[in-house]
Amino acid sequence: MSALDPGSVPKRDPLVFLHVGDLHLQDAAAQNARELNAILDQIATIAPQDLFDFVYLPGDLAENGYASEYRILKDALDRHPDLPVRLIPGDHDRQHGRMDDFHAFAASLGDRLPEPIVWDLEQPPSGCPETWPVRPIPHYCVSADVQGVRCLFVDMVSPGFGRKGIGLDFRLGRPQTQWLSEQLTQAAAEKKPCAVFMHAYPDDLREPDDRLDIGGLFWATRVRLVEMGHTHYNELAPDGRTLYAAARSVGQNEDGSVGYAVAAIDGPVTSWRFRALDRTAPFVLITSPADRRVATLPTTPESSGLELDAEGRITVRAVVLSDAAPDYVHCRVDTGPWLLMERDPASRCYAAALPWDGSGRSIQVEAVDGRWPGHGPDYVDTDVIEPVIAFSNSAALPAMPEKPGSDAGRILSWVRKGVRGDQLAPNRYGRKW
């Protein structure tokens, strides 16, 4: 893509979604229930609402999978009936070995949530000798093309047998695996980027062969983003093709301020940043160019969003989330001069054509609200990336990781994006929450 000037950037919107982490709802008066309502209230103030495509809830909505717990979430969502929502179950949603109350809750959302796909699956052994009865099981799997991105919501809980006292049992099952493979293969043939939404890493699947099969499938079909819950902490684990991203839990966490993640796929670039609830608006996410840490390999000007126009400029794009239009948005390279960015009313991005000689160590985008007093951190926000400054000297594709679909390639710390890197959570260290 070439950018002639800020006002002539081609009109195309990135996929932008908001990820509210595991809720573990149990008591309507508890802190996590109050924080859920505060998060949804803040999201509802984003103006205009079409700056994002949907809110994603990655499972573990209820602590025990009880109807009374889902009522807390239903009441919270009913307060915002126009909010687009996508959700899947987590292991706590079948904490006692059944999902009847989850099914009833999902059905109560009506048109806000697509109906599950019913597939026949073998169930755990019963009787003696052991028998494996085949039963119809609803799977909360959805394929939807949003902003030119194939979004696949994958249920890795309903096919499993896990329950309290037995432990995790993440599975897919043959029909769901075939469905997933067909969807990804078709999207790859159409050269359409893919994002997968699931509760946990593929490496958390119960069967070792499934871990390799699904992680390898994501690698082979070049899935751009896998967005997850379950970890209870913010984590980014790129493997050169796919960015595995997990957001902290609202309900059980030791990972700093509660909030929600904001993620985008903008052409060849994937971006992610955590928004803390206790920070004032605005909030900035640079959607292009790519940060070197999450850029896809091999890195080229095209894959990194660093193509030059005829005047030696790159296009910088950013989404600004706020309850009111910012006073101004500007960008710069390193500590160079600020350049004003403009937003086309038909686009959700602010953009500018920024002079680029290839040597800059950082690109910054800052948004300033009219309420900013001229000092302090309130009502001003900056996102910073480190662009790719050395492109791959070979077009050869990287080798598949030894453990595809795992956290092996995680970024140890990236505080600016909300990633502390200490992995403090029950699912890493076995705390009995």
Secondary structure, DSSP 4 states (H G I P E B T S, - for coil): ---SSGGG----PPEEEEE-----B--TTSHHHHHHHHHHHHHHH-SSGGGSSEEEE-S--BSS--HHHHHHHHHHHHTSTT--EEE---GGGGTTS--HHHHHHHHHTGGGSPPPEEEEEE---BTTTTB--EEEEEE--EEEEETTEEEEE--SSTT---BTTTB------HHHHHHHHHHHHHHHHTT--EEEE-SS-GGGSSSHHHHHHHHHHHHHTT--EEEEEEEES-EEEE-SS-EEEEEE-SSS--SSS-EEEEEEEETTEEEEEEEETTSPS-EEEEEES-BTTT--SS--TTTTT----TTSEEEEEEEEE-SS--SEEEEEETTS--EEEEE-TT-S-EEEEEE--S--S-EEEEEE-TT--SSSSTTEEEEEE-B--S--S--PPPPPPSSTTSSTT--S-BGGGTB-----SHHHH----
